[in-house]
Amino acid sequence: MRKIIHIDMDAFYASIEQRDFPEYRGRPLAVGYAEARGVVAAASYEARRYGVRSAMPSKTALKKCPGLIFVSPRFDVYGEVSNQIMEIFLEYTDLVEPLSLDEAFLDVTENHKKISSATLLAKEIKQRIKETIGLTASAGISYNKFLAKIASDYNKPDGLFVIHPNDAEKFVESLEIERFYGVGKVTAEKMHRLGIHSGNDLKKMSESFLVQHFGKAGYTYYENARAKDDREVNPNRIRKSIGAENTFDTDLVVSTKMTIELYHIARRTWERVEDKQFYGRTITLKIKYTDFETITRNKTLSAPINDFRLFWDTAKEMLKHIDTSQKKVRLMGLSISHHEENPPPPREAIQLELKFKP
């Protein structure tokens, strides 16, 4: 039986700001921009008490918490701190699967410290992070990834929660369906309409019923309702896509302006592509209108995209085929997926030699 730890940093971005700037400590703080079209990237626990959450419009956050402090994100700093945390994880096991900058799975069934108790290891890792980096983390411990992920969210902040094998099925049966990993607001509402409100309700449903209503995810829900998850901790987790997007301060109505903004987004995306050497074949264009309707368009090329001009020309052509005359545009985004290793080198310009007769 595996021993899996899920470590989740507490209010990661906001906690770093409060660590680095003492004047922010103990005060409601949001990482993001206070502009009318701004969005909260992260909120401190002091802000969360007012109902402020990540991805919330800044305008809404300020209504909930008039004294909210906004600070501009420092993603380079967050990345450096994340690397320091990952180095600590690797002191204990090579089987570390990062999910994002602030969370990861660790398989400690066999570990460098030769400690048999995953709970003792989790406590030690939490203490190392606190002493070395000055931040708190929450840990969930169990025998699979699904349960460890749920457990890490149970006693936040600075929490530690263990789900033992003998208790797992009853624990899952008692869970509200919203607490299942991978069940978002829309899926939860659909489940409620089907009479599924808890893990016990979910367990009563047949596999065929769940697949009929939720597609491939139905197989996962069926297994999770029985506290099962056979996924291994994968230290070589494959990035599926890379991209960038922008929410505009004012809605866009002129097609020329949309093209200009899309060009800047394409440039940012391409910088990330080259930085990660992530050359894919599929381009996805995302448009969100002012009424929050979102549409996406995909185009898959026959070979990996290894040249910015090809990427930009394709994205620009995709935009031309979207009707933006009826609604204002609030957000635009671009991403590249279907990554392939070792793409052919970009075509180089050839200098032609012209010979003239004297």
C-alpha angles and dihedrals in degrees: 000000000000125000109217128183123193113199118196120181115229114249086330104193094037093046091054090053091050091047093051097040114043092194089070096054116115091008130109106262136176128193108221139056128306094213119124092260096037124124131211110247094185139352132209119237089252088060093044090062086068092050097261111150138175116272089027116133109258090232091059092045092055091051091053093044114021092183093054115140116218120205126184114250119255101201094172089059092046089052092051092050090048090054090052090052092048089052089057091051091052090056087069105036142355090221099087120144113189114207095184139332092293108036141048145165119239124195104208098169084116113020141175093245093055089227113151097200115081089193092058090047092051091050091050093048091050091051092048091053092048095048097040103036104019097236135111126235135190122225134204120195129194144119097275140032097250093057095040090053093052092045094055090061095051105084104022133194108047089349137154124195131174126202108198121209093244092054100039103095095046090045092053092046090057095050122109108241091242089066093061110108109249096023107114130181096278094046091046091053090050090050091050090055088054092051096257112135103142143026089262091056090049092050090057092061120092121240092243091053092052093046090048092056102031106026118218091349087068090073090055094047090051092053095041091053085062093047090252127140120153097184114127124223102261115203090187096056109174119234107233100197145353128208152124137236140185134211107209126229089226127023115261119238104159117080092215091057090049091054092050092049091046090053091057090049090049090052092052091047092050092050088057092045091055093042092054095032087233107158112175136172102225126074119196122196116199124197125183117190126213090261087057094250106147127203131181132198125195133199123184119201126206093245137025114285106245101159128069093216091058091046093049096044090051094047092047091051091050090054091053090061094055118089106232095160096091101049138031117248119237101175139015130189142174131200139173124217141165092069118203128193122240102011117195114271117265115267113264124217113254119222109222119215116219116198118209125196112233 
